[in-house]
Amino acid sequence: MTETARKIADNLHRVMERVEKAASAAGRDPESVKVIGVTKYVDPDLAGMLFHAGCHRLGENRPQVLLEKVTALAELKAEWHFIGHLQRNKVKKILPHVSLIHSLDSLRLAESVNRLASEQALPIDALLEVNISGDEAKHGFLPQQIPGVLTAIHKLSHVRVTGLMGMAGLKSTAKEVRGQFCRLRELRDSLQPTVQDGVPITELSMGMSGDFELAIAEGATMVRIGSVLFEGVL
Ligand SMILES: *Cc1c(COP(=O)(O)O)cnc(C)c1O
């Protein structure tokens, strides 16, 4: 094992310990929190090291970079997550490679995804991105739009919404961040018992390197973690 691979494995080990601790402190099963290793800062080699260290769910926020890594790491059978703003003209290329789109942020995008997914006969799971911070620069639906958006998406045959995604405000204090995550959880809870194809809306993708413990305390089922996994190797 190279020095770099060892460093990444150590980082992952520490993150998993923190995830377990945060889950236990919240009275939750640590298994109920999935870590998505965000590889956008690194080349395919380092992303491969993260996979070999045991992180098999990888996330990218740019279609082109996702495709490069999928190609370079094809033999690894990683589970790829798309976590960034998605332009409609990029949907077709990424669809065959991703298991979850975290960032459905408009109905037009959902309709494009549905059309291309039907053409390719590849039904896709997705999360609705919600603007929980009020930051104007952020993408995502407003919380009050979500029930109507879900009704519209339920008419689409090849997009299945399994949860919600949100990002804390850049300038928010820890207390504000926790409040934002809390409201996303409450929004998800308020949608029960909505089901699509028998699948309920359960996932909560929230929390990054700087705030994943707060997110887990508030019920995150997926945390998207990048920079702390590559500390000391960038
Ligand atoms: C980059 C990114 C992350 C990871 O951020 P870190 O702070 O590096 O952990 C998570 N989610 C999204 C949408 C991102 O773009």
The ligand as an SDF file (V2000), in Angstrom:
LIG
                    3D

 15 15  0  0  0  0  0  0  0  0999 V2000
  -18.4540   18.9340   -2.9130 C   0  0  0  0  0  0  0  0  0  0  0  0
  -19.7770   18.5080   -2.4470 C   0  0  0  0  0  0  0  0  0  0  0  0
  -19.9000   17.7690   -1.2570 C   0  0  0  0  0  0  0  0  0  0  0  0
  -18.7240   17.4040   -0.3740 C   0  0  0  0  0  0  0  0  0  0  0  0
  -18.2400   18.5320    0.2560 O   0  0  0  0  0  0  0  0  0  0  0  0
  -17.0960   18.4620    1.3760 P   0  0  0  0  0  0  0  0  0  0  0  0
  -17.3430   19.6760    2.1840 O   0  0  0  0  0  0  0  0  0  0  0  0
  -15.8210   18.4810    0.6500 O   0  0  0  0  0  0  0  0  0  0  0  0
  -17.3090   17.2180    2.1570 O   0  0  0  0  0  0  0  0  0  0  0  0
  -21.1810   17.3750   -0.8770 C   0  0  0  0  0  0  0  0  0  0  0  0
  -22.2750   17.6740   -1.6210 N   0  0  0  0  0  0  0  0  0  0  0  0
  -22.1870   18.3870   -2.7630 C   0  0  0  0  0  0  0  0  0  0  0  0
  -23.4300   18.6760   -3.5270 C   0  0  0  0  0  0  0  0  0  0  0  0
  -20.9450   18.8270   -3.2110 C   0  0  0  0  0  0  0  0  0  0  0  0
  -20.8670   19.5250   -4.3400 O   0  0  0  0  0  0  0  0  0  0  0  0
  1  2  1  0
  2  3  1  0
  2 14  2  0
  3  4  1  0
  3 10  2  0
  4  5  1  0
  5  6  1  0
  6  7  2  0
  6  8  1  0
  6  9  1  0
 10 11  1  0
 11 12  2  0
 12 13  1  0
 12 14  1  0
 14 15  1  0
M  END
$$$$
